[in-house]
Amino acid sequence: MAGGWARDGAVSEQIEASITDELARMQAQKRPVGESLTHCAECEEPIPEKRQVAIPGVKLCLYCQQERDGNFKTSGGINRRGSKDSQLK
């Protein structure tokens, strides 16, 4: 698939590297630890039992977690590898 001066498989390697970088970034994010709370730490609403089981150590209800996630800033999508081929759209 690679063309020009790129060696065969260069595009696949770049895609794999991008996926690996994103997975590492996601795994580095803080996760809840300890025992799940029965009530939200912010609004005191009950946390559904299914949520407590699905996410061990959960501290927030779904609404409060969505509010917090809504304030999350994503990375800019900048190609740190410097390949101009991947920047073309």
C-alpha distances in whole Angstrom, upper triangle without the diagonal:
4,6,10,12,10,9,7,7,9,7,9,12,12,12,15,17,17,19,21,22,23,25,27,28,29,31,33,34,38,39,42,45,48,49,49,51,53,53,51,51,51,53,55,53,53,50,49,49,46,44,46,45,41,41,44,45,45,47,46,47,44,45,45,42,40,42,41,38,38,39,36,34,30,28,27,23,23,19,21,19,19,15,16,12,13,16,15,16
4,7,8,6,7,6,7,6,6,9,11,11,12,14,16,17,18,20,21,23,24,26,27,29,31,32,34,37,39,42,45,48,50,49,52,54,54,51,51,51,53,55,54,54,50,50,50,47,45,47,46,42,42,44,46,45,47,47,47,44,45,46,42,41,42,41,38,38,38,35,33,29,27,25,22,21,17,19,16,16,12,13,10,11,15,14,16
4,6,6,8,8,10,9,9,12,14,14,15,18,19,20,22,24,24,26,28,29,30,32,34,35,37,40,42,45,48,51,53,52,55,57,57,54,54,54,56,58,57,57,54,53,54,50,49,50,50,46,45,48,49,48,50,50,50,47,48,48,45,43,45,44,40,40,41,38,35,31,29,27,23,22,19,21,18,17,13,13,10,13,15,14,16
4,6,8,10,13,11,12,15,16,16,18,20,21,21,24,25,26,28,30,31,32,34,36,36,38,42,44,47,50,53,55,55,57,59,59,56,56,56,58,60,59,59,56,56,56,53,51,53,52,49,48,50,51,51,52,52,52,50,50,50,47,45,47,45,42,42,42,39,36,33,30,28,25,23,20,21,18,16,13,13,10,14,16,15,17
4,6,9,12,10,12,15,15,15,18,20,20,21,24,25,25,27,29,30,31,33,35,35,38,41,43,47,49,53,55,54,57,59,59,56,56,56,58,60,59,60,56,56,57,54,51,53,52,49,48,50,51,50,52,52,53,50,51,51,47,46,47,46,42,42,42,39,36,33,30,28,25,23,19,20,17,15,12,13,11,14,17,16,19
4,7,8,6,8,11,11,11,14,16,16,17,20,21,22,24,26,26,28,30,31,32,34,38,40,43,45,49,51,51,53,56,56,53,53,53,55,57,56,56,53,53,53,50,48,49,49,45,44,46,47,47,49,48,49,47,48,48,44,43,44,43,39,40,40,36,34,30,27,26,22,21,17,18,14,14,11,12,10,12,15,15,18
4,6,6,9,11,10,12,14,15,16,18,20,21,22,24,26,26,28,30,31,32,35,38,40,44,45,49,51,51,53,56,56,54,54,54,56,58,57,57,53,53,53,50,48,49,48,45,44,46,47,47,49,49,50,47,49,49,45,44,46,44,40,41,41,38,35,32,29,28,24,23,19,20,16,16,13,15,13,15,18,18,21
4,6,8,9,10,12,13,14,16,18,19,20,22,24,25,26,28,29,31,32,34,38,39,43,45,48,50,49,52,54,55,53,53,53,55,57,56,55,52,51,51,48,46,48,46,43,43,44,46,46,48,48,49,46,48,48,44,43,45,43,40,41,41,38,36,32,29,28,25,24,20,21,18,18,15,17,14,15,19,19,21
4,6,5,6,9,10,11,12,14,15,16,18,20,21,22,24,26,27,29,31,34,35,39,41,44,46,46,49,51,51,49,49,50,52,53,52,52,48,48,47,44,43,44,43,39,39,41,42,42,45,44,45,43,44,44,41,40,42,40,37,37,38,35,33,29,26,26,22,22,18,19,16,17,14,16,14,14,18,18,20
4,6,5,6,9,10,11,12,14,15,16,19,20,21,23,25,26,27,29,33,34,38,40,43,45,45,48,50,50,48,48,48,50,52,51,51,47,47,47,44,42,44,43,39,38,40,42,41,44,43,44,42,43,43,39,38,40,38,35,36,36,33,30,27,24,23,20,18,15,15,12,13,10,13,11,11,15,16,18
4,5,5,6,9,10,11,12,14,15,17,19,20,21,23,24,26,28,31,33,36,39,42,44,43,46,48,48,46,46,46,48,50,49,48,45,45,45,42,40,42,41,37,36,38,40,39,42,41,42,39,40,40,37,36,37,36,32,33,33,30,28,24,22,21,17,17,13,15,12,13,10,12,9,9,12,13,15
4,5,5,6,9,10,11,12,14,15,17,18,20,21,23,24,26,30,31,34,36,40,42,41,44,46,46,44,44,45,46,48,47,47,43,43,43,39,38,39,38,34,34,36,38,37,40,39,40,38,39,39,36,34,37,35,31,32,33,30,28,24,22,22,18,18,15,16,14,16,13,15,12,11,15,16,17
4,5,5,6,9,10,10,12,14,15,16,18,20,21,22,25,28,30,33,35,38,41,40,43,45,46,43,44,44,46,48,47,46,43,43,43,40,38,39,38,34,34,35,37,37,39,39,40,38,39,39,35,35,36,35,31,32,33,29,27,24,21,21,18,17,14,14,11,14,12,15,13,12,15,17,19
4,5,5,6,9,10,11,12,14,15,17,18,20,21,23,27,28,32,34,38,40,39,42,44,44,42,42,42,44,46,45,45,42,42,42,39,37,38,37,34,33,35,36,36,38,37,38,36,37,37,33,32,34,32,29,30,30,26,24,21,18,18,14,13,10,11,8,11,9,12,10,9,12,14,16
4,5,5,6,9,10,11,12,14,15,17,18,20,22,25,27,30,32,36,38,37,39,42,42,39,40,40,42,44,43,42,39,39,39,36,34,35,34,31,30,32,34,33,35,35,36,33,34,34,31,30,32,30,27,27,28,25,23,19,17,17,13,14,11,13,11,13,12,14,12,9,13,14,15
4,5,5,6,9,10,11,12,14,15,16,18,20,24,25,29,30,34,36,35,38,40,41,39,39,39,41,43,42,41,38,38,38,35,33,34,33,29,28,30,32,32,34,34,35,33,34,34,31,30,32,30,27,28,29,25,24,20,18,19,15,16,13,14,12,15,14,17,15,13,16,18,19
4,5,5,6,9,10,11,12,14,15,17,19,22,24,28,29,33,35,35,38,40,40,38,38,38,41,42,42,41,38,38,38,35,33,34,33,30,29,30,31,31,34,34,35,33,34,34,30,30,31,29,26,27,28,24,22,19,16,17,14,14,11,11,9,13,12,15,15,12,15,18,19
4,5,5,6,9,10,11,12,14,15,17,21,22,26,28,32,34,33,36,38,38,36,36,36,38,40,39,39,36,36,36,34,31,32,32,28,27,29,30,29,31,31,32,30,31,31,27,26,28,26,23,24,24,21,19,15,13,13,10,11,9,9,9,12,12,14,14,11,13,16,17
4,5,5,6,9,10,11,12,14,16,19,20,24,26,30,31,31,33,36,36,34,34,34,36,38,37,37,33,33,33,30,28,29,29,25,24,26,27,27,29,29,30,28,29,29,26,25,27,25,22,23,24,20,19,15,14,15,12,14,12,13,13,16,16,18,17,14,16,18,19
4,6,5,6,9,10,11,12,15,18,19,23,25,28,30,30,33,35,36,34,34,34,37,38,38,37,33,34,33,31,28,29,28,25,24,25,26,27,29,29,31,29,31,30,26,26,28,26,23,25,25,21,20,17,15,17,14,15,14,13,13,17,17,20,19,16,18,21,22
4,6,5,6,9,10,11,13,17,18,22,24,28,30,30,32,35,35,33,32,33,35,37,37,36,33,33,34,31,29,29,29,26,24,25,26,26,28,28,30,28,29,28,25,25,26,24,21,23,22,19,17,14,12,14,12,12,11,10,11,15,16,18,18,15,17,20,21
4,5,5,6,9,10,11,15,16,20,22,26,28,27,30,32,32,30,29,30,32,34,33,33,30,30,31,28,25,27,26,23,21,23,24,23,25,25,26,24,26,25,22,21,23,21,17,19,19,16,15,11,10,12,10,12,12,12,14,17,17,19,19,16,17,20,20
4,5,5,6,9,10,14,14,18,20,24,26,25,28,30,31,29,29,29,32,33,32,32,28,29,28,26,23,24,24,20,19,20,22,22,24,24,25,24,26,25,21,21,23,21,18,20,21,17,17,14,13,16,14,16,16,16,16,20,20,23,22,19,21,23,23
4,5,5,6,9,12,14,17,19,23,25,25,28,31,31,29,28,29,32,33,33,33,29,30,30,28,25,25,25,22,20,21,21,22,24,24,26,25,27,26,22,23,24,22,19,21,21,18,17,15,13,16,15,16,16,15,16,20,21,23,24,20,22,25,25
4,6,5,7,10,13,16,18,22,25,24,26,29,29,27,26,27,29,31,31,31,28,29,29,27,24,24,25,22,19,20,21,20,22,22,24,23,24,23,19,20,21,18,16,18,18,14,13,11,10,13,13,14,15,14,16,19,21,23,23,20,21,24,24
4,5,5,9,10,14,16,20,22,21,24,26,26,24,24,24,27,28,28,28,24,25,25,23,20,21,21,18,16,17,18,17,19,19,21,20,21,20,17,17,19,16,14,16,17,13,13,11,11,15,14,17,17,17,19,22,23,25,25,22,23,26,25
4,5,8,9,12,14,18,20,20,23,26,26,24,24,25,28,29,28,28,24,25,25,23,20,20,20,17,15,16,16,17,19,20,22,21,23,22,18,19,21,18,16,19,19,16,17,15,15,18,18,20,20,19,21,24,25,28,28,24,26,29,29
4,6,9,12,14,18,20,21,23,26,26,24,23,24,27,28,29,28,25,27,26,25,22,22,22,20,17,17,17,17,19,20,22,22,24,22,18,20,21,18,16,19,18,15,15,14,14,18,18,19,20,18,20,24,25,28,28,25,26,29,29
4,6,10,12,16,19,18,20,23,23,21,20,21,23,25,25,25,22,24,24,23,19,19,20,18,14,15,15,14,16,16,19,18,20,18,15,16,17,14,12,16,15,12,13,12,13,17,18,19,21,20,22,25,27,29,30,26,26,30,30
4,7,9,13,15,15,17,20,20,18,17,18,21,22,23,23,20,22,22,21,18,17,18,16,13,13,12,12,13,14,17,17,19,17,13,16,17,13,13,16,16,13,15,15,16,20,21,23,24,24,26,29,31,33,33,30,30,33,33
4,6,10,12,12,14,17,18,16,15,17,20,20,21,20,17,19,18,18,14,14,14,13,9,9,8,9,11,12,15,15,18,16,13,15,17,14,13,17,17,15,17,17,19,23,23,25,27,26,28,31,33,35,35,32,32,35,35
4,7,9,8,11,14,15,13,12,15,18,18,18,17,14,16,16,16,12,11,12,12,8,7,5,6,7,10,13,14,16,14,12,15,17,14,14,18,18,17,19,20,22,26,27,29,30,30,32,35,37,39,39,35,36,39,38
4,7,8,11,14,16,15,14,17,20,19,20,19,16,18,17,17,14,12,13,13,10,7,5,8,9,12,15,17,20,18,15,19,20,18,18,22,22,20,23,23,25,29,30,32,33,32,34,37,39,41,42,38,39,42,41
4,7,9,13,15,15,14,17,20,18,19,18,15,17,16,17,14,11,12,14,11,7,5,8,10,13,16,18,21,19,17,21,22,20,21,24,24,23,26,27,29,32,33,35,37,36,38,41,43,45,45,42,42,45,45
4,6,9,12,13,13,16,18,16,17,15,13,14,12,14,12,9,10,12,10,6,5,7,9,12,14,17,20,18,17,20,22,20,21,25,25,24,28,28,31,34,35,38,39,38,41,44,45,47,47,44,44,47,46
4,7,9,10,11,14,15,13,14,11,9,11,9,11,9,6,8,10,8,6,4,5,6,9,11,13,16,15,14,17,19,18,19,22,23,22,26,27,29,33,34,36,38,38,40,43,44,46,46,42,43,45,44
4,5,7,8,11,12,10,11,9,7,10,10,12,10,7,11,13,11,9,7,6,5,8,9,13,15,14,13,17,18,17,19,22,23,23,26,28,30,34,35,38,40,40,42,45,46,48,48,44,44,47,46
4,7,9,12,12,9,9,6,5,8,8,11,10,8,11,13,12,12,10,9,8,9,9,12,15,14,15,18,19,19,20,23,24,25,28,30,33,36,37,40,42,42,45,48,49,50,50,46,47,49,47
4,6,9,8,5,5,4,5,9,10,13,11,10,14,15,14,14,12,10,8,8,7,11,12,11,13,16,16,17,19,21,22,23,27,29,32,35,36,39,42,42,45,47,48,50,50,46,46,48,46
4,5,6,5,5,6,6,10,12,14,11,11,15,15,13,14,12,9,6,5,5,9,10,8,10,13,13,13,15,17,18,19,23,25,28,31,33,36,39,39,42,44,45,46,47,43,43,45,43
4,6,6,8,10,10,13,15,17,14,13,17,18,15,15,12,10,6,6,8,12,12,9,11,14,13,13,15,18,18,19,22,25,28,31,33,35,38,38,41,43,45,46,47,43,43,45,44
4,6,8,11,11,15,17,19,16,16,19,20,17,18,15,12,9,7,8,11,10,7,10,12,11,11,14,16,16,17,21,24,27,30,32,35,37,37,41,43,44,45,46,42,41,44,42
4,6,9,10,14,17,19,16,16,20,20,18,19,17,14,11,8,8,11,9,8,11,13,12,13,16,17,17,19,23,26,29,32,34,37,40,40,43,45,47,47,48,44,43,46,44
4,6,9,12,15,17,15,15,18,19,18,18,16,13,10,9,9,12,12,10,13,15,15,16,18,20,21,22,26,28,32,35,37,39,42,42,45,48,49,50,50,47,46,48,47
4,6,9,12,15,13,13,17,18,17,18,16,13,11,9,7,10,10,10,12,14,14,16,18,19,21,22,26,28,32,35,36,39,42,43,45,48,49,50,50,46,45,47,46
4,6,9,12,10,10,14,15,15,15,14,12,10,9,7,10,11,12,13,15,16,17,19,21,23,24,28,29,33,36,37,40,43,43,46,48,49,50,50,46,46,48,46
4,6,8,7,7,10,11,11,12,12,9,8,7,5,8,10,11,11,14,15,16,17,19,21,22,26,27,30,33,34,37,40,40,43,45,46,47,47,43,43,45,43
4,5,5,7,9,10,11,12,13,11,11,10,8,9,12,13,13,15,17,18,19,21,23,24,27,28,31,34,35,38,40,41,43,46,47,48,47,43,44,46,44
4,5,5,6,9,10,11,12,11,12,12,11,12,15,16,16,18,20,21,21,24,26,26,29,30,33,36,36,40,41,42,44,47,47,49,48,44,45,47,45
4,5,5,6,9,10,12,11,13,13,11,11,15,16,15,17,20,20,20,22,25,25,28,28,31,34,34,38,39,40,42,44,45,46,45,42,42,44,42
4,5,5,6,8,10,8,10,10,8,8,12,13,12,13,16,17,16,19,21,21,24,25,28,31,31,34,36,37,39,41,42,43,43,39,40,42,40
4,6,6,6,7,6,9,10,9,11,14,14,13,16,18,18,18,21,23,22,26,26,29,32,33,36,38,38,40,43,44,45,45,41,42,44,42
4,6,6,9,9,12,13,13,13,17,18,16,18,21,21,20,23,25,24,28,28,30,33,34,37,38,38,40,43,43,45,44,41,42,44,42
4,6,9,9,12,13,13,12,16,17,14,16,19,19,18,21,23,22,25,24,27,30,30,33,34,35,36,39,40,42,41,37,38,40,39
4,6,6,9,10,11,11,15,15,12,14,17,16,15,19,20,19,22,22,25,28,28,31,33,33,35,38,38,40,40,36,37,39,38
4,6,9,11,13,14,17,17,14,17,20,18,18,22,23,21,24,25,27,30,31,33,35,34,36,39,40,42,42,38,39,42,41
4,6,10,12,14,17,15,13,17,18,17,17,21,21,20,23,24,26,30,31,33,35,34,36,39,41,43,43,39,40,42,41
4,6,8,10,13,11,10,13,15,13,14,18,18,18,21,22,25,28,29,32,34,34,36,39,40,42,42,38,38,41,40
4,7,10,12,10,9,13,14,12,14,17,17,17,21,23,25,29,30,33,35,35,37,40,42,43,43,40,40,42,41
4,6,8,6,6,9,10,10,11,14,15,16,19,21,24,27,29,32,34,34,37,40,41,42,42,39,38,41,39
4,6,5,6,9,10,11,12,14,16,17,21,22,26,29,30,33,35,36,39,41,42,43,43,39,39,41,39
4,6,5,6,9,10,10,12,14,15,19,20,24,26,27,31,33,34,37,39,40,40,40,37,36,38,36
4,5,5,6,9,10,10,13,15,18,20,23,26,27,31,33,35,37,39,40,41,41,37,36,38,36
4,5,5,6,9,10,11,13,17,19,22,25,27,30,33,33,36,38,40,40,41,37,36,38,36
4,5,5,6,8,10,11,15,16,20,22,24,27,30,30,33,35,36,37,38,34,33,35,34
4,5,5,6,9,10,13,15,18,21,22,26,28,29,32,34,35,36,36,32,31,33,31
4,6,5,7,9,13,15,19,21,23,26,29,30,33,35,36,36,37,33,32,34,32
4,5,5,7,11,13,16,19,21,24,27,28,31,33,34,35,35,32,31,33,32
4,5,5,9,10,14,17,18,21,24,25,28,30,31,32,32,28,28,30,28
4,5,8,10,14,16,18,21,24,25,29,30,31,31,32,28,27,29,27
4,6,10,13,15,18,20,24,24,28,29,31,31,32,28,27,29,28
4,6,10,12,15,17,20,21,24,26,27,28,29,25,24,27,26
4,7,9,12,14,17,18,21,23,24,25,26,22,21,24,23
4,6,8,11,14,15,18,20,21,22,23,19,18,21,20
4,6,8,11,11,15,16,18,19,20,16,15,18,18
4,5,9,11,14,14,16,16,18,14,13,16,15
4,6,9,11,12,13,13,14,11,10,13,13
4,6,9,9,11,11,13,10,8,12,13
4,5,6,7,8,10,7,7,11,13
4,5,8,10,12,10,10,14,16
4,6,9,11,9,10,14,16
4,6,9,9,9,12,15
4,5,6,7,9,13
4,5,5,7,10
4,5,6,9
4,6,8
4,6
4
